[in-house]
Amino acid sequence: MEEIMKRLSFEDNYAYRIRVFILSIVLIVAVVLLAFPRFQADRSGVSVSTFEEYMEELNIPETHQFEPPPRPPRPSIPIESEQDDFAEDITIE
């Protein structure tokens, strides 16, 4: 009986607990972002030409799509018949 009451209490507080959890996550993220703001790097020592020296142009050949082979013919489906002299070469198309 006590376990059922504990479960009902947990289910009743579920929506409240989810809201508190989401709010606490948002507050933690906000505090972290305020505590560690984005820093501005000193760009006076970085040379732009060093990056451009390593750039290389690659010519990628154009790819071609090939025509797929035609589909194989559908297999013939035997037709059930009560007649013994029925033609066996007739198939359903």
N, C-alpha and C positions, 0 to 999 in steps of 0.2 A: 504494500500500500504506500509505503514511504517513497519507494522508487517511482511509482506512478505520479505522486505529487511533485517529486523533483523534476520529472520529465515535463509535466504540465507547466511548471514554473519556468523551465528553460524555453519551452515553446512560446509562452506568453511574452517573454522578454527578448525574443529573437530579433524583432524589428528594431527595438531600442538598441540592442547590442551591435547590430550591423551599422546603425547610424553613428554610434559612438566610435566604432572601429574605423569607419571611413573618415570621420572628422579628425581622429587622432593621426591617421596617416597623412592627411592634408596638412595638418599643423606641423608634423615632423618634417615633411618636405619643405614647407615654408621656412622653418627654422634653419634647416641645412642650407637652403639657398641664401638666406640672409647672413648666415655665419660665414659662408665661403663664397663671396661674390666673385664673379668672373674678373680675372685680372687682365690688365692690358700689357701685352708683351712689348718690350723695348725693341722697336724695329730698326733702330739706327745701325745695329751691328749685322743685320741680315742683308745679304746681297741678293738681288733679284736675278742677276746674270748667272749665278751658280745653278739656279733651278732651270733656266733656259738651256744651259749647256747639255743637260742630260735628256732633254726632250728629243725624241726621234720619231720620224713619220714612218708608219708601216703601211705598205700597200697590200691590202687584203684582196685576193682575187675574188671576182664575182662568182657566186655559186649558181648553178643551173638546176632546175627541177626537171627530172626526167618523167616521161609519160609512163604511168604504171601499166603493167601488162593487163590484157583483158581478163575479165573474170572467167573462170572455168565454167563450162556448161553445167546446168543443173542435172543431177542424176535423175534417171527415170524412176517414176513411182509405179509400182505394180498396181493394177486395177483388179479388184476382186470381182469375179463373175461366177454365176451358177452354170453357165454354158461351158461345155468341154471344148467346143470348137471355136471359142472366142480367140480373136487375133491377139497374139502376145506382144506384138510390136507397137500397139497403141499405148501411148503414155499421156498422162495429164500434163498440160503445159501451164 
